[in-house]
Amino acid sequence: MAANAVSYEYLKSIQGVPGGIPVLDDKGEIPTTQLPDVVALFKGRFADEAALRTAFPTAGIANYAFVNDTASFWYWNSELLDSGTDPDPDWVNQEISEEDYLELTTLQKSVVPYLVIPPLYVPPTP
């Protein structure tokens, strides 16, 4: 009975390409060019909101990033406009208060997978 084999040449041809065999970079990480397209939606990890907005003043639907100082994911919401004078869509924190969530339109709610954070319980003083 003959065994099926994969050639060395084939394995080398799929090395380091999306959907193939990943090759680590100098830092021991898989370069984003070797990852599936859906992973490219992740824009990275940022120290704070300002760093995210500086790095990506605009983005596309389904783009997301992690912001360290809020310990939460932020999403690009093309349907949610800044309050105030800025008329452009913006990055929004995935974690939102119930009060703020209730003010969103149905379309705005559908764009980002919001996590509604209940108000902090403060026990009454005795």
N, C-alpha and C positions, 0 to 999 in steps of 0.2 A: 504494500500500500504506500503510495507516494504522499509525502507531507507537503502541505502548502507552505510557501516561503515568501517572505517579502524581501526584495532586493535592497542591498545597501544603497544603491543609487536612488531608489525611490525614497527611502528614509531621509537621505541627504536633501532630496528635492523639496520635501515638505518641512524641513527644519527652518524655523524662524519666520514662518508665514502664518497669516491668520487662518485658524482652523487646522493648523499643522502641529508640529512639535515645537513648543516654545524654547527659546534660547535666552538664558538670563544675561542681563547687562552687567556692567562693572559693580553695581550696587547689589547684585543678587536678585534683581527684580525683572519681571517680564516687561519689556518695552510695550507701550500702548499700541504701537504699530502692529504688534503680533496678536492683539486681543480682538475679539469680535466687535463689530461696530457698536453694539448696544453698550459696551463698556466705555466707549468714547464719549458717551453722554455725561459721564462723571468728570467734572472739571477739576477735582482735586480737593485738598484739605487746606483750609485757610485759618490764620490766627484769629481773625475777627471779620465782621461784616464789611468794614472798609477795605480790607485786603481783597476780599472776594469781588467787591464792586470795582476796585481798581484793576484787577486782573481781567475781569470779564464785565465791562460796562453794558454789554448786550450779550444775549445768548439765544438759544433756540428752545422750542417746546421740548420738554422732557429732560433738559439739562439740569443737573443737580450737583451740589458740592456740600462738603461738611465744614462747619464753622466751629472751631475749637471753643471760643469763649461762650457760645450758647449751647455747646454740646448737642447740636442738632443739625439735621440736614436742611439745606435751603434749596428751593426750586425756582426756576425761571417761570414766572406766571405771565404769559403774554396778555392775559385778560385783566390782570389786576394793575391798576395805575396807582402811582404814588399819590399820597395826599399832598396837598400844597400846590406848588407851582410846577412840579415836574410832571409833564403829561405822558411820559413814556412807561412802558411795562417795566417790571422790576423783579429783582430777587426777593423772595419771601421766605420767612422762616416757616418750616413745616409745622412747628409747634405753635399753636395759636390759642388765644383765650376763647372761651365760649362766646363772650360778648362780641369779640371781633369776628368770629366765625359766623355768627348770626347776621352780621351786616354784609356778608359777601353775597353776590348773586349766585344763582344756580350754576351758571357758566363758570364763574370764578372758582367755585367749590370743586367743579369737575376737573379743573386743570392741574391741581396739586393734591397729592394725598395728604391732606392736613391731619394732624393729630390734635384733637381738642383737649387742652389742658384744663382740668377743673381748677377753680379758684383755691388758693391756699387756705386751708382751714385754720382759723385762729380761734382757739377756745375762749369763751367769755371769761373775763376776770371775776374771781369769786367775790 
